[in-house]
Amino acid sequence: MQIRAARTLVFTQHDGGMLGCNYLAKQVFGCDPTLISVLSDTSDWTDVRALVDGPFQGDSDAVDALIGYSAVVVEGSELARKEQEYISEWHWNVPTGMMHFCLEDAEMMSIEESEAAQLARSRVEPQPSLFMRNAPRLPVIALPDAGKRTDLLELMARRRTVRAAGSPSIALSQLADCLYAGMGITGFTSNVVGDLPLGMTPSGGARNPYEAYVFARSVDGLEAGIYHYSALDHDLAKVSGVLPKFSELIGGQDWADEMPCLIVLTADLRRTMWKYRDPNAYRVVLIEAGHIGQNVMLAATHHGLSACPTAALSQGRIRELLGLKRITDAPVYAMTLSVPGSEPSVARIQ
């Protein structure tokens, strides 16, 4: 068996010792300078017996542990394949890769756990203020009332996140408008390399990295299943009839299971990465999800619906259901759609 040190390792000091992390595999392990030196000397494929009989002095369990912690990779393994794809396709830097891969499929707190943690923290640390007023010593200029000056502002003021469904279904026309508001292609511009799609939300370099998938549980006129939305053609294609509980897709949040519909935004990072090799573009991609989501939410509000957004995604499950194989395909954001039901006067927000 041939092994070599993983290509996505980083090391840091921690509590007087050293920690190693394979950020592509999300594995953390304790180490020392001797191990780091051995890994440094194993950058090329090496027969496992040479390591066991050499620096590990016959201790095969130590090598097995390194394989288990993904400190080394086995030739021909899935991790070796994924690592090679990362080397070939990931054009942003190591800190960006660490953030992206280490945060995928993160463990999520339940509402009860989150509330208990907040109460415990509040007993030892006061909350920071959630808004900042102008200091009295500064000259203050009163602005004209913006509360109800336009239909648009009135619409925006009505937007609320209601995690309860007041009706078992929504209309296909309502879903269509929400998808078009967030994702629809309205025209084209061009630059030196060709045509670029335009929509109702801004996109860095007009690279438009997002695709939308609809998980339809109860949409009038639409069979239950998973659909891809074509932003250019404004149509849906059924990609799967397998429809899991929505809570399986958004970190166990069981309030979503009664919702008629879930929209999931996935980013094809290659589109943005192709033009922008600066890792700051990763931040731009995440910001763009917010632009799209806000348009979806305003269209939903216009139709008397509530769109409940969440970034607490179960990326692995979503990838499996959508058949997303590339390392640069990233589920980023999701929103349920429903007629709003009644909630307690104080919303329970994690």
VENRA-V216262 format. One record per residue. RES is the residue in one letter. D_FIRST is the distance of its C-alpha to the first C-alpha in Angstrom with 1 decimal. Layout:
BEGIN
res=RES d_first=D_FIRST
res=RES d_first=D_FIRST
END
This chain:
BEGIN
res=M d_first=0.0
res=Q d_first=3.8
res=I d_first=6.6
res=R d_first=10.3
res=A d_first=13.6
res=A d_first=15.3
res=R d_first=18.1
res=T d_first=20.6
res=L d_first=21.0
res=V d_first=24.5
res=F d_first=26.0
res=T d_first=29.4
res=Q d_first=31.6
res=H d_first=32.6
res=D d_first=34.9
res=G d_first=34.6
res=G d_first=30.8
res=M d_first=28.0
res=L d_first=26.3
res=G d_first=23.3
res=C d_first=23.1
res=N d_first=20.7
res=Y d_first=23.6
res=L d_first=21.9
res=A d_first=20.3
res=K d_first=23.4
res=Q d_first=21.6
res=V d_first=23.4
res=F d_first=22.4
res=G d_first=24.2
res=C d_first=23.2
res=D d_first=24.9
res=P d_first=25.3
res=T d_first=22.9
res=L d_first=20.0
res=I d_first=21.2
res=S d_first=21.2
res=V d_first=17.6
res=L d_first=16.6
res=S d_first=19.0
res=D d_first=17.4
res=T d_first=13.9
res=S d_first=15.2
res=D d_first=13.1
res=W d_first=9.5
res=T d_first=8.3
res=D d_first=5.8
res=V d_first=5.8
res=R d_first=8.2
res=A d_first=10.3
res=L d_first=11.1
res=V d_first=11.7
res=D d_first=13.9
res=G d_first=15.4
res=P d_first=16.9
res=F d_first=16.1
res=Q d_first=17.6
res=G d_first=15.7
res=D d_first=15.8
res=S d_first=12.5
res=D d_first=14.7
res=A d_first=15.2
res=V d_first=11.6
res=D d_first=11.7
res=A d_first=15.0
res=L d_first=14.0
res=I d_first=11.6
res=G d_first=14.7
res=Y d_first=17.0
res=S d_first=15.2
res=A d_first=15.6
res=V d_first=12.1
res=V d_first=10.5
res=V d_first=7.3
res=E d_first=7.4
res=G d_first=9.7
res=S d_first=10.8
res=E d_first=14.6
res=L d_first=14.7
res=A d_first=13.1
res=R d_first=15.8
res=K d_first=18.4
res=E d_first=17.8
res=Q d_first=18.2
res=E d_first=21.3
res=Y d_first=22.6
res=I d_first=22.3
res=S d_first=24.1
res=E d_first=26.7
res=W d_first=27.6
res=H d_first=30.3
res=W d_first=31.7
res=N d_first=30.9
res=V d_first=28.6
res=P d_first=31.4
res=T d_first=32.1
res=G d_first=28.5
res=M d_first=28.4
res=M d_first=31.6
res=H d_first=30.7
res=F d_first=27.4
res=C d_first=28.2
res=L d_first=31.4
res=E d_first=30.1
res=D d_first=30.5
res=A d_first=32.1
res=E d_first=33.7
res=M d_first=37.4
res=M d_first=40.4
res=S d_first=42.9
res=I d_first=46.5
res=E d_first=47.5
res=E d_first=44.8
res=S d_first=45.7
res=E d_first=49.4
res=A d_first=48.9
res=A d_first=46.8
res=Q d_first=49.6
res=L d_first=52.3
res=A d_first=50.6
res=R d_first=50.1
res=S d_first=53.7
res=R d_first=55.0
res=V d_first=53.6
res=E d_first=53.3
res=P d_first=55.8
res=Q d_first=54.7
res=P d_first=55.1
res=S d_first=57.8
res=L d_first=56.7
res=F d_first=59.3
res=M d_first=61.2
res=R d_first=64.9
res=N d_first=66.9
res=A d_first=68.5
res=P d_first=72.3
res=R d_first=72.9
res=L d_first=71.5
res=P d_first=73.8
res=V d_first=72.9
res=I d_first=73.5
res=A d_first=73.8
res=L d_first=72.2
res=P d_first=73.7
res=D d_first=72.7
res=A d_first=69.5
res=G d_first=69.2
res=K d_first=70.8
res=R d_first=71.7
res=T d_first=69.8
res=D d_first=68.3
res=L d_first=64.9
res=L d_first=65.1
res=E d_first=66.4
res=L d_first=63.4
res=M d_first=61.0
res=A d_first=62.8
res=R d_first=62.4
res=R d_first=58.6
res=R d_first=57.2
res=T d_first=54.0
res=V d_first=55.0
res=R d_first=52.3
res=A d_first=54.4
res=A d_first=55.2
res=G d_first=58.9
res=S d_first=58.5
res=P d_first=55.9
res=S d_first=55.5
res=I d_first=56.0
res=A d_first=57.4
res=L d_first=55.3
res=S d_first=57.7
res=Q d_first=56.9
res=L d_first=53.1
res=A d_first=53.8
res=D d_first=55.7
res=C d_first=53.1
res=L d_first=50.4
res=Y d_first=52.6
res=A d_first=53.7
res=G d_first=50.2
res=M d_first=48.4
res=G d_first=51.0
res=I d_first=51.1
res=T d_first=54.7
res=G d_first=54.7
res=F d_first=53.0
res=T d_first=53.3
res=S d_first=51.7
res=N d_first=50.4
res=V d_first=49.3
res=V d_first=46.2
res=G d_first=47.9
res=D d_first=49.2
res=L d_first=48.2
res=P d_first=49.0
res=L d_first=51.4
res=G d_first=51.8
res=M d_first=53.8
res=T d_first=51.3
res=P d_first=50.3
res=S d_first=46.9
res=G d_first=45.6
res=G d_first=46.2
res=A d_first=46.9
res=R d_first=43.2
res=N d_first=43.5
res=P d_first=39.9
res=Y d_first=40.7
res=E d_first=40.7
res=A d_first=42.5
res=Y d_first=41.5
res=V d_first=44.2
res=F d_first=43.4
res=A d_first=46.7
res=R d_first=47.8
res=S d_first=51.5
res=V d_first=52.8
res=D d_first=56.0
res=G d_first=55.5
res=L d_first=51.7
res=E d_first=49.6
res=A d_first=47.2
res=G d_first=43.7
res=I d_first=41.6
res=Y d_first=43.1
res=H d_first=42.2
res=Y d_first=45.2
res=S d_first=45.9
res=A d_first=47.6
res=L d_first=49.1
res=D d_first=50.4
res=H d_first=51.2
res=D d_first=49.9
res=L d_first=47.3
res=A d_first=44.7
res=K d_first=43.3
res=V d_first=39.5
res=S d_first=39.1
res=G d_first=41.3
res=V d_first=39.0
res=L d_first=40.8
res=P d_first=39.4
res=K d_first=41.5
res=F d_first=41.9
res=S d_first=41.1
res=E d_first=37.5
res=L d_first=37.3
res=I d_first=39.1
res=G d_first=37.7
res=G d_first=39.6
res=Q d_first=43.1
res=D d_first=45.0
res=W d_first=48.2
res=A d_first=46.6
res=D d_first=46.4
res=E d_first=50.1
res=M d_first=49.9
res=P d_first=50.7
res=C d_first=48.3
res=L d_first=45.3
res=I d_first=44.5
res=V d_first=41.1
res=L d_first=40.6
res=T d_first=37.2
res=A d_first=36.7
res=D d_first=35.1
res=L d_first=34.3
res=R d_first=33.8
res=R d_first=37.5
res=T d_first=38.5
res=M d_first=35.5
res=W d_first=36.4
res=K d_first=39.7
res=Y d_first=39.2
res=R d_first=36.2
res=D d_first=38.0
res=P d_first=36.2
res=N d_first=39.7
res=A d_first=39.6
res=Y d_first=37.2
res=R d_first=40.2
res=V d_first=42.4
res=V d_first=40.3
res=L d_first=40.7
res=I d_first=44.4
res=E d_first=44.9
res=A d_first=43.8
res=G d_first=46.8
res=H d_first=49.1
res=I d_first=48.1
res=G d_first=48.3
res=Q d_first=51.8
res=N d_first=53.1
res=V d_first=51.8
res=M d_first=53.4
res=L d_first=56.7
res=A d_first=56.9
res=A d_first=56.2
res=T d_first=59.0
res=H d_first=61.3
res=H d_first=60.8
res=G d_first=61.3
res=L d_first=57.6
res=S d_first=55.4
res=A d_first=51.9
res=C d_first=49.7
res=P d_first=47.0
res=T d_first=43.7
res=A d_first=40.6
res=A d_first=39.0
res=L d_first=36.6
res=S d_first=33.7
res=Q d_first=31.7
res=G d_first=28.8
res=R d_first=31.4
res=I d_first=33.4
res=R d_first=30.5
res=E d_first=29.6
res=L d_first=33.3
res=L d_first=33.9
res=G d_first=30.7
res=L d_first=30.0
res=K d_first=26.6
res=R d_first=26.8
res=I d_first=25.9
res=T d_first=29.4
res=D d_first=31.2
res=A d_first=32.6
res=P d_first=34.9
res=V d_first=37.4
res=Y d_first=40.7
res=A d_first=42.6
res=M d_first=46.2
res=T d_first=47.9
res=L d_first=51.3
res=S d_first=54.1
res=V d_first=57.8
res=P d_first=58.0
res=G d_first=59.0
res=S d_first=60.7
res=E d_first=58.8
res=P d_first=60.1
res=S d_first=62.1
res=V d_first=59.5
res=A d_first=56.2
res=R d_first=53.2
res=I d_first=50.7
res=Q d_first=47.4
END
